[in-house]
Amino acid sequence: MELKHLHSIDNPDTKISPSATYRVAYLSKDFEQYLWFSANYGSYLQIEYFEDGETLLAAIQDYFPADVIMAHVKGGGWQLLDQVRSNPAMGNLPFVIMVDKLTQALIRNAKDKHADDIFPSDFSEGDLLTRLHYFTKRQWYVARLASEKISASSSGTPWWKRAMDVVSTGLAVLLLSPVFLLVALAIRLDSRGSVFYRSKRVGSGYKIFDLYKFRTMRTDADQLIRKMAALNMYNTAHVETDLKPELANMCEECRNGGYCNRRLFLDGKEICEKVFNQQKEQKAAFMKFQNDPRITRIGKFLRNSSLDELPQLINILKGDMSLVGNRPLPLYEAEKMTTDNKILRFAGPAGLTGLWQVTKRGKGKADMSEEERAALDIEYAKNFSFKMDMMIILKTFPALLQSEDV
């Protein structure tokens, strides 16, 4: 993909907001830099902060369907980029590298490693929001071309399959309505925001739809973290503004002429060891606490019990997907399957459970390859029938008792 900066960030009024729900997975060891980024871009983006790449990748797979990864090289950005580009599922996920200062060598390296763009961490060069807007337009353009490419192969949902979906799912929603109401009430009482959480998925005919889940995260996590930072992390910097600069890093005993501890030299400046340790502990405690606001109290329970997945029954009733079919994919994962015959997997119905899930468990193939899975998806798209659907449903129940999620 071509690295292309749009060199104009001087006028913030000209920025283009990509989407109110555009999700950014932000990797950096510098939490203060993240706070700055969140303060400047938080009104345009939903930003999730991570200190290490493994946690970031796990979050994307489990609960945070990021639209773009932004990673600083000092936080392991290059290594994470290599991991993402070698991952069959995430290979087309937009990736932005951040550096302290742009150089031609860094730009060449980003291009060689197939990053989508590279920016200085203060974003003084290029227009980030315009670039994210381009990523969105690119995904929808790919979707339109893919939909046209498989339109002749897609036969739609037959009446018997739609009838089975409506009857079975309608009955399930009716029986589970008390659970729906209790969960919705618990979410509303626990935190402000919508009861449901939506993420874009690609289904049958390469049509993009909103997949529903119960919301498990606070909607004001970024704002809360910034408030916490102001009250906690920066108290030391703002408490005694009338002190002379040379005394600002000294404790009260030091300022009165005593030596409570040996003095240290940090970045060319003298600082009392007591003050240094207090600041270090304060920052460490804040860093440990800053992840807590993201997941609500009820949200942790919903994830562990998989109750957050229940609203997908609504998707089935709406006709976005079926009870049995090929798994609807995130946009970046679906984009990888548009260049060869894998696109045929979108000619069949999208579903909650499918052939590859039960085949994987039936043969104990925990490491099923992308090629094997795509082949099973294509097989289902070409040959699905009432008998096959019933077989998959019957095999799904014992699979649910195994350790992996269907």
PyMOL commands that set and color helices and strands:
alter all, ss='L'
color gray80, all
select helices_A, chain A and resi 12-14+31-41+53-62+73-75+77-86+104-112+128-150+159-190+204-206+221-233+235-238+245-247+252-255+273-289+292-294+297-305+307-309+312-318+331-335+341-347+355-362+370-383+386-400
alter helices_A, ss='H'
color red, helices_A
select strands_A, chain A and resi 23-27+46-50+68-72+95-99+117-120+196-202+208-214+263-266+269-272+322-324+351-353
alter strands_A, ss='S'
color yellow, strands_A
deselect
rebuild
show_as cartoon
